[in-house]
Amino acid sequence: MGSMLYAQKDTVHVQGFYEAGFVEGTLNDAIADVRANGDLNNTVFKLTPYEVYVLSSKIFMGFGENLEIVGPKPGSTQESALPQIVWTDEEIDRAFEEHERWSDF
């Protein structure tokens, strides 16, 4: 029987709004940092239970890019609830942009 190799993805633990001291955009910053290193498709972003992740801008995924965001399995208490990804109340561009490749479909 032949052997198979499985690639293991890097995991980035992202602090939420409360963990980071009421800082918005921690998920945006984590994604931007990983993207700058060219490792986006090989990275999993792990969120904290019962945390809020306030986006400071939209997250645009280019053609061929994959974004994997995970959280722990929810439990039976509020402290083990799923994390939430929410918009900021600041004026940011929330418009959906049609990717140039999508118009081909």
MOMOTA-V771220 format. One record per pair of residues at least 24 apart in sequence whose C-alpha atoms are under 8 Angstrom apart, sorted by the first residue. I is the first residue (numbers start at 1). J is the second residue. D is the distance in whole Angstrom. If there is no record, write none. Layout:
I&J&D / I&J&D
This chain:
8&42&8 / 9&42&5 / 9&43&5 / 9&44&6 / 10&42&6 / 10&43&5 / 10&44&6 / 11&43&6 / 11&44&5 / 11&45&6 / 11&46&7 / 12&43&7 / 12&44&6 / 12&45&5 / 12&46&6 / 13&45&6 / 13&46&5 / 13&47&6 / 13&48&8 / 14&45&7 / 14&46&6 / 14&47&6 / 14&48&7 / 15&47&7 / 15&48&7 / 16&47&7 / 16&48&7 / 16&51&5 / 16&52&6 / 16&53&5 / 16&54&8 / 17&51&7 / 17&52&6 / 17&53&6 / 17&54&7 / 18&51&7 / 18&52&7 / 19&51&8 / 24&53&7 / 24&54&5 / 24&55&6 / 24&56&6 / 24&88&7 / 25&53&7 / 25&54&6 / 25&55&5 / 25&56&4 / 25&57&7 / 26&53&7 / 26&54&8 / 26&55&8 / 27&53&7 / 27&54&8 / 27&55&7 / 28&55&6 / 28&56&7 / 28&57&7 / 28&59&7 / 40&65&7 / 40&66&7 / 40&67&7 / 41&65&6 / 41&66&5 / 41&67&7 / 43&67&8 / 43&68&7 / 44&68&5 / 44&69&6 / 44&70&7 / 45&69&5 / 45&70&6 / 46&70&5 / 46&71&6 / 47&71&5 / 47&72&8 / 47&83&7 / 48&72&7 / 48&82&8 / 48&83&6 / 49&74&8 / 49&79&7 / 49&80&5 / 49&81&6 / 49&82&5 / 49&83&5 / 50&78&7 / 50&79&5 / 50&80&6 / 50&81&5 / 50&82&6 / 50&83&5 / 50&84&8 / 51&82&8 / 51&83&5 / 51&84&6 / 52&83&6 / 52&84&5 / 52&85&6 / 52&86&7 / 53&83&7 / 53&84&6 / 53&85&5 / 53&86&6 / 54&85&6 / 54&86&5 / 54&87&5 / 54&88&6 / 55&85&7 / 55&86&6 / 55&87&5 / 55&88&6 / 56&87&7 / 56&88&6 / 56&92&7 / 57&92&6 / 57&93&7 / 57&94&7 / 58&92&8 / 58&93&7 / 58&94&6 / 62&99&8 / 63&101&8
